[in-house]
Amino acid sequence: MLKNLNPKAQIKRLRYIYHAAPAPLKGKLKVCLYLACSLPIVDLIIVFVTYVLMMALQKQSLTVLGLTFGANSLFIAIMLFIGVTLVRQLLEFLSVRESRRFTQFLYRQYSAKLLKNYMSMSWRSFSKETKAVRMKHLVATSLDSAYSYQVFFNFISSALNLLLLAGSMFLVAPKIVLGGLVLLALFMRFSSKALKSKINQATDAHNVHEQRYYNHLNESLNMFREMRIFGVSEKMGDRALGELEQLSEAKVRLSILPYTPRIVMESVFTVAIGIGILYVIFVDRTDTPQLIASLASFMLLARRMIPSMSMLLSSYSELEGTYSQLQVLHREFSDMPEQEEDRAQTNPPGHELLVLSHVSFSYEGRGKETIENFSMNVSAGDRISITGESGKGKSTLMMILAGFMEPHKGEVKRSALIQPKLHGIAYVPQETALLSGTILENIVFGNETVDEEKVMRVLSLVKLEELIGKLPEGLQTVVGDNGMFLSGGQRQRLGIARALYHEPQLLLLDEATSALDEETERQVMASISTCMKNSAVVFISHRKENSKTHATKVVEL
Ligand SMILES: Nc1ncnc2c1ncn2[C@@H]1O[C@H](COP(=O)(O)OP(=O)(O)OP(=O)(O)O)[C@@H](O)[C@H]1O
């Protein structure tokens, strides 16, 4: 949020941005900075060369920095002018290219780091925030944060440009420059005061509406069918578009406001140059050649100074917005204490895969414990059915078994065979999440080596072999967004096939067969039992029949 635009605060922000750059990128940052600073220096040289050229055009001799240019130095002056201008163009190209590359490189790094952090967070931390917000940070906040370096380079380059050019003007016409500087200071103070509250409001509105827009979009896309069936898709669409309208308005205000001072400044400069020309034309003076050369140099100065001035003013006002995004991002990086850690390999004795001793768990903000003083063992070969009324904590227990959540009290011992990062556990929830790609991709799920024979075997275990055989593109059939081209039961069976393909030591099924008809469910459960002879299966099912037929142990919550 934009709180103040005073120079001290801005310098603090610039320092923060500089020091916040990741250490391995400091070298690249310095290259960008040198390039950005080299441009104002070359601009200054061009102004001198222009002065020399103007004097040579009028056949006047001149001594600059100990070098004497005679009345016939026109050729040298032209060559100098062309040479230095070309060097400037090259430097500008390099500076723009390197700073853009740096910004994009940083954007990729920020997004990658954030994604890595999100994917290694504990489930408890991950589920504290909506996916829309996570998405916003991954895409928009990372980009805005990286863009703060672009603003930083623009600020430094334009400030140095103005300083050097105004300094050189000062040597020639100190009174004009002093007057100009006073005017500029007054103008900046006045304009930043006038703009401050407006930019504040626009930034606040921008952040609020952007957040709401992302949330509404996420909800509309996720709940497409519900919105249609309840006849609210238009209303919900309007809700998102209403936010977008407000967001666009805030964006327009935010992009226009910084331009206003520039337009005023350009008008003032144009009038001043016009008055200078009129003065040369109408006032008869003896030093006309020097005056013409100075005026030409001044015009060139102004041509460079006006864009620098506008860049300085716009980067000055943009600085806080991008800086606050950089802070948000850094908070995201540091606010992730609960990372998924490699758990200690506390091997339980014998064939036990998992031992829960006096475990209690409660969700934040829910006073009562969801799981209270609970103990259980899971050994290879076990078929355990977890039963209990709705809301009793069956899924919560599954999440603890899977290692997504750690209990507050009690102890969980996991065999080295089922450390989550060793892929020893497979977890299939009721709502199977599928990739939008092919059936094959969904089964091998990120594995580089594909064993098609094994794929066909697991498909036959979940009774999907026949269906795949009938599909013209077989395993290469695309399943659509989260498997929307498949039935609910087919999606669930694909989820189970994926789990079996990974040959887990412990298979957790959280109502993973709820969408199947009784006969298919019985066949699938029997296949699982047979193929997982040496492993353990823990399942939740609301059909009592399943506990009776497929379980060796029943745990009542
Ligand atoms: N992320 C969460 N934050 C806060 N409370 C939660 C969260 N997830 C579940 N709960 C609460 O914990 C309790 C147990 O939920 P859980 O999903 O484990 O029950 P369940 O036995 O699997 O229910 P069902 O049979 O209906 O699926 C419920 O009261 C639920 O409201």
Ligand as a Chemical Component Dictionary entry (heavy atoms), coordinates in Angstrom:
data_LIG
# 
_chem_comp.id                   LIG 
_chem_comp.type                 NON-POLYMER 
_chem_comp.pdbx_formal_charge   0 
_chem_comp.three_letter_code    LIG 
# 
loop_
_chem_comp_atom.comp_id 
_chem_comp_atom.atom_id 
_chem_comp_atom.alt_atom_id 
_chem_comp_atom.type_symbol 
_chem_comp_atom.charge 
_chem_comp_atom.model_Cartn_x 
_chem_comp_atom.model_Cartn_y 
_chem_comp_atom.model_Cartn_z 
_chem_comp_atom.pdbx_ordinal 
LIG N1  N1  N 0 -9.477  -28.390 7.464  1  
LIG C1  C1  C 0 -10.311 -28.426 8.502  2  
LIG N2  N2  N 0 -10.366 -27.396 9.335  3  
LIG C2  C2  C 0 -11.178 -27.408 10.404 4  
LIG N3  N3  N 0 -11.997 -28.424 10.706 5  
LIG C3  C3  C 0 -12.006 -29.498 9.900  6  
LIG C4  C4  C 0 -11.163 -29.548 8.745  7  
LIG N4  N4  N 0 -11.379 -30.725 8.126  8  
LIG C5  C5  C 0 -12.309 -31.383 8.862  9  
LIG N5  N5  N 0 -12.675 -30.646 9.910  10 
LIG C6  C6  C 0 -13.632 -31.033 10.962 11 
LIG O1  O1  O 0 -13.133 -32.200 11.582 12 
LIG C7  C7  C 0 -14.167 -33.110 11.850 13 
LIG C8  C8  C 0 -13.829 -34.490 11.255 14 
LIG O2  O2  O 0 -13.816 -34.356 9.848  15 
LIG P1  P1  P 0 -13.492 -35.639 8.923  16 
LIG O3  O3  O 0 -13.552 -35.194 7.525  17 
LIG O4  O4  O 0 -12.241 -36.248 9.392  18 
LIG O5  O5  O 0 -14.725 -36.576 9.277  19 
LIG P2  P2  P 0 -15.201 -37.944 8.607  20 
LIG O6  O6  O 0 -15.412 -38.900 9.702  21 
LIG O7  O7  O 0 -14.243 -38.352 7.537  22 
LIG O8  O8  O 0 -16.567 -37.487 7.985  23 
LIG P3  P3  P 0 -17.373 -38.063 6.698  24 
LIG O9  O9  O 0 -17.734 -39.475 6.973  25 
LIG O10 O10 O 0 -18.550 -37.182 6.652  26 
LIG O11 O11 O 0 -16.464 -37.911 5.526  27 
LIG C9  C9  C 0 -15.445 -32.509 11.304 28 
LIG O12 O12 O 0 -16.175 -31.987 12.374 29 
LIG C10 C10 C 0 -14.969 -31.399 10.382 30 
LIG O13 O13 O 0 -15.859 -30.315 10.421 31 
# 
loop_
_chem_comp_bond.comp_id 
_chem_comp_bond.atom_id_1 
_chem_comp_bond.atom_id_2 
_chem_comp_bond.value_order 
_chem_comp_bond.pdbx_ordinal 
LIG N1  C1  SING 1  
LIG C1  N2  SING 2  
LIG C1  C4  DOUB 3  
LIG N2  C2  DOUB 4  
LIG C2  N3  SING 5  
LIG N3  C3  DOUB 6  
LIG C3  C4  SING 7  
LIG C3  N5  SING 8  
LIG C4  N4  SING 9  
LIG N4  C5  DOUB 10 
LIG C5  N5  SING 11 
LIG N5  C6  SING 12 
LIG C6  O1  SING 13 
LIG C6  C10 SING 14 
LIG O1  C7  SING 15 
LIG C7  C8  SING 16 
LIG C7  C9  SING 17 
LIG C8  O2  SING 18 
LIG O2  P1  SING 19 
LIG P1  O3  DOUB 20 
LIG P1  O4  SING 21 
LIG P1  O5  SING 22 
LIG O5  P2  SING 23 
LIG P2  O6  DOUB 24 
LIG P2  O7  SING 25 
LIG P2  O8  SING 26 
LIG O8  P3  SING 27 
LIG P3  O9  DOUB 28 
LIG P3  O10 SING 29 
LIG P3  O11 SING 30 
LIG C9  O12 SING 31 
LIG C9  C10 SING 32 
LIG C10 O13 SING 33 
# 
